Amino acid sequence: MIDFHLEPRSGVAPYMQLVHQVQQALRLGMLEVGDQLPTVKQVVAKIAINPNTVLKAYRELERQGLVAPQPGRGTFVTATLADASLDAHAELKTALQQWIAQARRAGLDDAAIQALFDTTIRKAPQVTP
């Protein structure tokens, strides 16, 4: 099951943070078709968020065709965003973890690492398969 969290200083609306986290989990194969999302009550208890915010996120995911509510049962994943590149994720994740460790040894904190990553990814050339 997905473990939601909020970044209050991100500048991104809380409901969109939840939407992005589900999308990421779907891209990385951490959520699959048929998996159940946490109930609104579970999310509210875990991250102290307004229930309407969670409902708004789930409605957006439903609008995108990624989840569907089942009355009395919960909200379930109905589509995935993972593709053939999923097989390469384990190796890339290991390399990224090593890079992050190297950045931390160099004295960068998480904010500096994120800024470096974001800047680099925006400037990286697009590669087409």
C-alpha positions as a Markdown table, in Angstrom:
| # | Residue | x | y | z |
|---|---|---|---|---|
| 1 | Met | 0.0 | 0.0 | 0.0 |
| 2 | Ile | 1.2 | 3.5 | -0.7 |
| 3 | Asp | 2.5 | 5.6 | 2.2 |
| 4 | Phe | 1.4 | 9.2 | 1.6 |
| 5 | His | 3.4 | 12.2 | 2.9 |
| 6 | Leu | 3.1 | 16.0 | 2.5 |
| 7 | Glu | 5.8 | 18.6 | 1.9 |
| 8 | Pro | 4.3 | 21.8 | 3.3 |
| 9 | Arg | 7.0 | 24.0 | 1.7 |
| 10 | Ser | 6.7 | 22.5 | -1.8 |
| 11 | Gly | 4.3 | 25.1 | -3.1 |
| 12 | Val | 2.2 | 22.3 | -4.5 |
| 13 | Ala | -1.4 | 21.9 | -3.4 |
| 14 | Pro | -1.8 | 19.0 | -0.9 |
| 15 | Tyr | -4.3 | 17.2 | -3.1 |
| 16 | Met | -1.9 | 17.4 | -6.1 |
| 17 | Gln | 0.9 | 16.0 | -3.9 |
| 18 | Leu | -1.3 | 13.0 | -3.3 |
| 19 | Val | -2.1 | 12.7 | -7.0 |
| 20 | His | 1.6 | 12.9 | -7.9 |
| 21 | Gln | 2.6 | 10.3 | -5.3 |
| 22 | Val | 0.0 | 7.8 | -6.8 |
| 23 | Gln | 1.2 | 8.6 | -10.3 |
| 24 | Gln | 4.8 | 8.0 | -9.3 |
| 25 | Ala | 3.9 | 4.7 | -7.6 |
| 26 | Leu | 2.1 | 3.6 | -10.8 |
| 27 | Arg | 5.1 | 4.6 | -13.0 |
| 28 | Leu | 7.5 | 2.6 | -10.7 |
| 29 | Gly | 5.3 | -0.5 | -10.4 |
| 30 | Met | 4.8 | 0.1 | -6.7 |
| 31 | Leu | 1.0 | 0.1 | -7.3 |
| 32 | Glu | -0.6 | -2.3 | -9.7 |
| 33 | Val | -4.1 | -2.7 | -11.2 |
| 34 | Gly | -6.3 | -4.1 | -8.5 |
| 35 | Asp | -4.4 | -2.6 | -5.6 |
| 36 | Gln | -6.4 | -0.6 | -3.1 |
| 37 | Leu | -5.6 | 2.9 | -2.1 |
| 38 | Pro | -5.7 | 3.8 | 1.6 |
| 39 | Thr | -9.1 | 4.8 | 2.8 |
| 40 | Val | -9.7 | 8.5 | 3.4 |
| 41 | Lys | -9.9 | 7.8 | 7.1 |
| 42 | Gln | -6.5 | 6.1 | 7.0 |
| 43 | Val | -4.9 | 9.0 | 5.1 |
| 44 | Val | -6.4 | 11.6 | 7.4 |
| 45 | Ala | -5.1 | 9.6 | 10.5 |
| 46 | Lys | -1.6 | 9.2 | 9.0 |
| 47 | Ile | -0.9 | 12.7 | 7.7 |
| 48 | Ala | -3.4 | 15.0 | 9.4 |
| 49 | Ile | -5.1 | 16.3 | 6.2 |
| 50 | Asn | -8.7 | 17.4 | 5.6 |
| 51 | Pro | -10.8 | 14.5 | 4.3 |
| 52 | Asn | -12.1 | 16.7 | 1.5 |
| 53 | Thr | -8.5 | 17.1 | 0.2 |
| 54 | Val | -8.1 | 13.4 | 0.0 |
| 55 | Leu | -11.4 | 13.0 | -1.7 |
| 56 | Lys | -10.4 | 15.7 | -4.2 |
| 57 | Ala | -7.2 | 13.8 | -5.0 |
| 58 | Tyr | -9.0 | 10.5 | -5.4 |
| 59 | Arg | -11.6 | 12.2 | -7.7 |
| 60 | Glu | -8.7 | 13.6 | -9.8 |
| 61 | Leu | -7.2 | 10.2 | -10.1 |
| 62 | Glu | -10.6 | 8.8 | -11.1 |
| 63 | Arg | -10.9 | 11.5 | -13.7 |
| 64 | Gln | -7.6 | 10.5 | -15.1 |
| 65 | Gly | -8.8 | 6.9 | -15.4 |
| 66 | Leu | -6.3 | 5.6 | -12.9 |
| 67 | Val | -8.6 | 4.5 | -10.0 |
| 68 | Ala | -12.2 | 3.7 | -9.4 |
| 69 | Pro | -14.2 | 3.8 | -6.2 |
| 70 | Gln | -16.1 | 0.7 | -5.2 |
| 71 | Pro | -18.9 | 1.7 | -2.8 |
| 72 | Gly | -18.4 | 0.1 | 0.6 |
| 73 | Arg | -15.0 | -1.3 | -0.4 |
| 74 | Gly | -12.7 | 1.5 | -1.2 |
| 75 | Thr | -10.8 | 3.0 | -4.1 |
| 76 | Phe | -8.9 | 0.6 | -6.4 |
| 77 | Val | -6.2 | 1.1 | -9.1 |
| 78 | Thr | -7.7 | 0.5 | -12.6 |
| 79 | Ala | -4.7 | 1.4 | -14.8 |
| 80 | Thr | -1.0 | 1.6 | -14.7 |
| 81 | Leu | 1.6 | 4.1 | -15.9 |
| 82 | Ala | 4.5 | 1.6 | -15.9 |
| 83 | Asp | 6.0 | 0.8 | -19.2 |
| 84 | Ala | 8.7 | -1.4 | -20.7 |
| 85 | Ser | 11.4 | 0.7 | -19.0 |
| 86 | Leu | 10.3 | -0.7 | -15.6 |
| 87 | Asp | 12.9 | -3.5 | -15.9 |
| 88 | Ala | 15.7 | -0.9 | -15.9 |
| 89 | His | 14.5 | 0.7 | -12.7 |
| 90 | Ala | 16.3 | -1.5 | -10.2 |
| 91 | Glu | 19.7 | -0.9 | -11.7 |
| 92 | Leu | 19.1 | 2.8 | -12.1 |
| 93 | Lys | 17.7 | 3.1 | -8.5 |
| 94 | Thr | 20.9 | 1.5 | -7.2 |
| 95 | Ala | 23.1 | 4.0 | -9.2 |
| 96 | Leu | 21.0 | 6.9 | -8.0 |
| 97 | Gln | 21.2 | 5.8 | -4.4 |
| 98 | Gln | 25.0 | 5.7 | -4.8 |
| 99 | Trp | 25.0 | 9.2 | -6.3 |
| 100 | Ile | 22.9 | 10.5 | -3.5 |
| 101 | Ala | 25.3 | 9.0 | -0.9 |
| 102 | Gln | 28.2 | 10.6 | -2.8 |
| 103 | Ala | 26.4 | 14.0 | -2.8 |
| 104 | Arg | 25.7 | 13.8 | 1.0 |
| 105 | Arg | 29.4 | 12.9 | 1.6 |
| 106 | Ala | 30.2 | 16.0 | -0.3 |
| 107 | Gly | 28.1 | 18.0 | 2.1 |
| 108 | Leu | 24.9 | 18.6 | 0.2 |
| 109 | Asp | 21.6 | 18.4 | 2.1 |
| 110 | Asp | 18.4 | 17.1 | 0.6 |
| 111 | Ala | 17.3 | 20.5 | -0.6 |
| 112 | Ala | 20.6 | 21.1 | -2.4 |
| 113 | Ile | 20.5 | 17.6 | -3.9 |
| 114 | Gln | 16.9 | 18.2 | -5.1 |
| 115 | Ala | 17.9 | 21.5 | -6.6 |
| 116 | Leu | 20.9 | 20.0 | -8.4 |
| 117 | Phe | 18.8 | 17.1 | -9.7 |
| 118 | Asp | 15.9 | 19.4 | -10.9 |
| 119 | Thr | 18.3 | 21.8 | -12.6 |
| 120 | Thr | 20.2 | 19.0 | -14.3 |
| 121 | Ile | 17.2 | 17.1 | -15.5 |
| 122 | Arg | 15.7 | 20.3 | -17.0 |
| 123 | Lys | 18.9 | 20.9 | -19.0 |
| 124 | Ala | 19.5 | 17.3 | -20.0 |
| 125 | Pro | 18.9 | 16.5 | -23.7 |
| 126 | Gln | 15.8 | 14.5 | -24.5 |
| 127 | Val | 16.7 | 11.0 | -25.7 |
| 128 | Thr | 14.2 | 9.2 | -27.9 |
| 129 | Pro | 14.1 | 5.3 | -27.9 |
